[in-house]
Amino acid sequence: MQKVNEFLLFLNNYLGGHQWFVYFLLGTGIFFTLYLGLPQIRYFRHAIRVVKGKYDRKEDIGDTSHFQALTTALSGTVGTGNIAGVALAIHLGGPAALFWMLVTAMLGMTTKFVEVTISHKYRDILPDGSISGGPMYYMKKRLNIKGRNGKIIRTGAVLGAFFAFATILSSFGTGSLPQINSISESMFTSFGINHTLTGGILAVLLGLVIIGGIKRIAKVTSTLVPMMALIYFLGAIAVIATNYQHIGPAIGSIFTEAFTGSAAVGGFLGAGFAFTFNKGVNRGLFSNEAGQGSAPIAHSAARAQEPVSEGMVAILEPFIDTIIICSLTGLVLLTSGAWNEKIENRFQQADLKILDGTYREDNTHDRRLLSKGFSKDTTLALFTGPLQVEDGKIVTGGITVIHAESLAEDVVVTQGDERYTGTIPVVDGVVQFSNVEGENETIYFTGRSLIHSAALTTEAFKRSILGNWGQYIVSIGLLLFAFSTAISWSYYGDRAVTYLFGTRYVIIYRLIYVAGFFLASFTDTTIVWNLSYITIAVMTIPNLFGLLVLRKDIKGTIGEYWTDFHKQWPRERLPMGTKRS
């Protein structure tokens, strides 16, 4: 299994984990932003009016309202990434990473607009009257190639099937298994609730929701998303207001360091521009899923005569998901000061490294060298050999313990409840826990270091007038965010199964989805999570390719929308730069 996991990570390094993928996503967003004349700005006010139902008509065809489609899509994107992902980006790239997340979200607003518009245009109405749509449908209908003999080569159908299969895998890899794993771990840590009990209860609730199809899903998400956003918003405001004196410096650090990289401060060792840019862009892209093609599946079910009107609604998604919610999380982290402060914690094996040589935090040269090493700009010498420990203290000289990209302090090694004495083998900086001689009890490293992801956000939320109660907002937020993500992704997989095999196999998919959701509450899902990195790329690449190929179709559809809109609503003021017919 370890070999499979390593192969998946290796493959991802050349797909979603490679720089070309980031530039392809960004480049597509930049192209359509210029090609369509800044639609995310010009159409923003109009998008709000569409969501409010101002232009709705009784004869519009679809399963959900504009608002329900928006909340369903948002419930798929507003998830653990808004709590843990932002914390990881700032932990690695500093405050300036948040700036690049916001820039990426602005471009993502356009990408969402075009992918939802074209997917809604080519959706299918099934024999039972329900709607099924998504990128696989426009691929099947519009991306076929005519051969030299005039025969149609069904390349679009192949791409569509490829996309749909990747969507099914992603529904497990990003929407189901890791979500319940995060929920059950959070519930156990915060409230001591057994993992299996959490999984069982939520699996039953998930089954009751998704068995009712998109209409029940839309009803649940249209209630759940506003409620969870309000709880998180109030908690975040409490932290920011408590630390009001740091608001100015926090906002300043986001913008002043955007083009220079983040300066070293506290336990944070600094990050160069390229590294900061990379982490901010990556987190921004995967926060709102712009270009991935998942959200168009939810929006295709919306009641709308014109596909462009639903594309307008999609403009609001990255704005809410990244520009509002992720910015709130970022300001909580920065104003609280938790992001660059070393906290007493149990070290995670994946974040633990032993370096050969002694590095000091008060030495400017050492700090710069370590910062470059963490961003892969230089190679740090890794320790290999026996690590001698006496009464919990590491006595081997000439080494440095690194945890979570920071110099660890006050390190104590324990085995079970006792301080450890003995030898621990280290190979290329990696502690070989499984090869430690002696009792079978697990060995732990504890001490003071930086922390990241959900643990960092939890620590930041404690630093307000709410005190330790703040951590429960993060726990409840994780529960609601992650559970709603699982609900939405069940529908995405549902429509992919419908496209590939027909509606009669949907019930089988739903049963497997719920069963997998339950099992993942108490089992390791690392390999599935790593598989999802690849399936996300496999979804995104053909979708972006299709959008670029159909750019003229998209632009023409938008032009037709404004022509028809002006005829039906002649007194309505058109967005700036929109030509009247």
ROVO-86952 format. One record per residue (C-alpha): z, x, y. Coordinates in steps of 0.25 Angstrom, whole numbers, plus 2048, in hexadecimal, padded with zeros to 3 digits. Each point is the difference from the previous one (the first is absolute). Layout:
! ROVO-86952
ZXY...
//
This chain:
! ROVO-86952
80080080080380C8097F28057FE7FA7F280480880080C7FC80E8047F17FC7FE8027F480980680980B7F580A7FE7F57F58018077FA80D7FF80D8077F17FF8008007F180380A7F980980980C8017F48088067FD80280F7F27FB7FE8067F27FD8087FF80C7F48048097F87F67F980A7F580380280480E7F18038037FD7F27FB80A7FA8097FB80880C7F17FD7FD8037F080080980180C7F58068087F47F97F98077F280380680480E80F8017FE8017F27F980F8037FD8037FF80F7F57F78058037F57F580F8017FF8047F48097F57F87F98068047F380E7FB8047F97F28047F97FF7F280D8037F88077F58097F57F67FB7FA7FD80D7F18007FB8037FA7F27F77F57FB8037F57F57F38037F980480F7FE8008057F280B8087F980D8007F980980580B80280080F7FD80C80980F8028028037FF7F17F480A7FD80680A80A80E7FF7FA7FB8017F27F880D80480C8058088097FE7F47F78097F880180B80B80D7FF8068098067F580880C7FC7F68098088057FA80D80E8047FC7FF80D7F87F280480480280180F80D8087FD7F880A7F77F580280A80B80380B8088097F67F38087FD7F980080D80A7FD80B7FF7F680B7F28028037FC7FB7F28037F28067F680280B7F58027F68057F57F77FD7F780D7F38068037FC7FD7F18057F28017F77FD80C7F48057F98047F87F38007F38097F18028017FE8037F18087F47FC7F87F88097F38047FA8048007F18067F28017F47FA8087F68057F68097FC7F48027F28057F17FE8037FC8037F180C7F97F97FE7F67F48047F27FF8047FE7F17FD7F37F880E7FB8017FF80181080980C8027FB80D8077FE80E7FB7FC80B80880280F8047F780C8017FB7FF7F17F97F38047F880680C7FD80C7F87FA7F87F57F87F780A7FB80B80A80180E7FA7F57FF7F57F48098017F17FD7FE7F98097F77F28068017FA7F57F78077F580980B7FE7F580E7FE80680A80A7FB80E7FA80080780C8068087F68088057F97F480580D7F980780480D8067F28018058027F180580E8038087FB80C8067F47F98058087F480680A80A8077F48078067FB7F380680E7FE80580180E8067F37FF80A8067F680080E8068037FC80E8047F18008087FE7F480780B7F880480A80B8057F480980A7FB7F680480E7FC80480280F8077F38018088017F380480E8048047FC80E8087F47FB8088097F680380A80B8047F680B8077F57F88018067F27F77F57FA7FB8047F27F18048007FC7F67F58077F58067F980280D7F38017F98027F47F88047F780B7F48048097F68007F58037F17FE7FF7FD80F7F38088007FA7F87F48047F38077F980480D7F38067FA7FE7F57F67FD7F780B7F48088057FC80380E8067F380680E8037FB7FF80F8037FB7FC80F80C7F780280A80A7FB7FB80C8087FE7F780D80F7FE7FF80480D7FA7F980A8098057FA80E80E8007FA80080E7FB7F980580C80B7F980980C8067F87FA80E8017FC7FF80E80F7FC80480680B7F87F680A8068037FB80E80F8027FE7FE80E7FC7F780380C8097F980A80D8077FB7F980D8027F97FC80D80280E8077F68067F67F57F68027F980880B80180E7F97FB7F97F37F47FA8067FD80C8078008097F47F67F77F97F680280B80380E8067FF8077F27F47F87FB7F580B80280A80C7FF8077FC7F380F7FD7FF80A80A80580C8057F780D7F980380D7FE7F87FD8027F27F17FD8027F980D7FF7F37FB8087F27FC7FC7F38058057F57F78067F77FF7F480C7FD7F78057F68097F37F98027FE8007F180D7F97FD7FF7F680B7F17FC7FD8037FF7F180D7F78027F87F880A7F47FD7F78097FD7F480A7F78087F67F68047F58017F47F580080A7F38037F98067FE7F27FA7F27FE80D7F97FC8027F880C7F27F98008047FA7F380B7F88067F87FD80D7F47FB7F88097F47FC8027FB80E7FA7F38067F58058097F27FC8037FD80D80680380D7F980280880D80C7F78048088047F47FC80F8038067FD80E80D7FD7F980080D7F880080880D80E7FC8018058067F380080F8038067FC80E80C7F97F98018097F47FF80D8078017FF80F80C7F78008088027F37FD80E7FD80280480F80E7F87FF8048097F47FB80C8078097FD80C80C7FD7F77FE80E7FA7FE80780D80B7FA80880A8007F57FE80F7FF8017FF7F07F28067FE80480E80480E8007FC8058067F28077F57F88098027F47F87FB7F47FC8037F17F48088007F37FA7F97FA8097F67F27FE80680580580E80880C7FB7FA80E80180680E7FE7FA80A80980080F7FD80680780D80A7FC80A7FC7F780C8097FC80C7FF7F480880480780D7F580A7FE7F37FC8077F78087F88067FA7F37FF7F28057F18028047FD8067F28077F57F97F87F58087F38077FD8048007F18037F27FF7F37FC8077F98097F67FB80980B80680C7F98068037F380F8027FE8068087F58067F87F580C8047F87FF8027F180C8047F780E7FC7FD8087F980A80F8047FF80A7F580380F8028008097F48027F57F88077FC80B8097F28087FF80480E8007F28067FE7FC80880C7F38018087FC7F27FE7FF7F38098027F27FB7F67F68078017F17FF7F77F68077F980B80880D80580680A80B7FD80B7FA7F780F80380480D7FF7F97F97FF7F28087FC7F47FC7FF7F28067F67F77FF7FC7F18057F27FE80D7FF80880380F8007FC80C8087F68087F780180E7FC7F58077F97F18048017F57F78047F18057FE7F67FF80B7F18027FF7F780180C80B7FA8098027F47F780E7FE7FA7FE7FD7F180B7F67FE7FC7FD7F280280E7FB80E8018048098047F580D7F97FD8047F28007F67F58018057FA80D7F780080C80180C80A7FF7FC80F7FF80880D8077FA80C80180580E7FB7FE80E7F17FF8037F67F78077FD7F37F97F37F78007FA7F37FC8097F47FE80D8098007FD80580E7FD7F280580D7FB7FA80880B8077F97FD80D8047F17FF80E8037FE80180680E8017F480880A7F58047FE7FB7F280680D7FA7FF8017F17FB7F17FF7F38058067FD8067F27FF7F27FA7F57FC80A7F880C7FA8037FB7F27FD7F18037F38058077FC8087F48027F47F77F87F68097F580A8047FE8057F18017F27FA7F67FA80A7F680C7FD8017FD7F17FD7F18037F38048087FB80A7F78017F67F47F67F88077F780C8038008037F17FE7F17FD7F38008087FB80D7FA8027FA7F27F97F38047F48098057FF8087F38047F67F58017F280680C7F78038047FD7F280680F7FF8087FF80D80C7FA7F880080C7F780080980C80C7F98068088017F47FD80F7FE80380280F80E7F97FF8048077F37FC80E8068087FC80D80C7FE7F77FF80C7F87FE80980C80D7FC80580780A7F67F580A7FC7F980C8077F47FB8077FC80E8057F38017F87FB7F280480380480F7F880C7FE7F57F87FA8007F780C7FD80B8097F38027F97FD7F17FF8027FE80F7F580B8037F77F97F68027F38077FE80680E7F48097FE7F67F57FC8067F780A7FD80980C7F38047FA7FC7F18008057FD80E7F880C8057F37FB7F98027F280580380380E7F47F98068047F37F880E8018057FC80280F7F67F57FF80A7F67FA80980380B7F57FD80A7FD7F37FA80F7FD80080180180F7F37F88028057F57F880E8018067FA7FF80E7F97F37FC80C7F97FB80A80580A7F880280D80C80080980780B7F87FF80E8067F980A7F780680E7FE7FC80B80A7F38067FD7FB7F47F77F27FB8037FE7F18027F47FA7F9
//
